[in-house]
């Protein structure tokens, strides 16, 4: 349980961070499109 639980937690965090990064890049790209 410890190993599997840790793996699930790490995978979840990576997915969350990856989604946040993609959303930030997309938001930044749209902001740049409006400005320039």
Secondary structure as GFF3:
##gff-version 3
##sequence-region A 1 36
A	DSSP	alpha_helix	2	35	.	.	.	ID=ss1
###
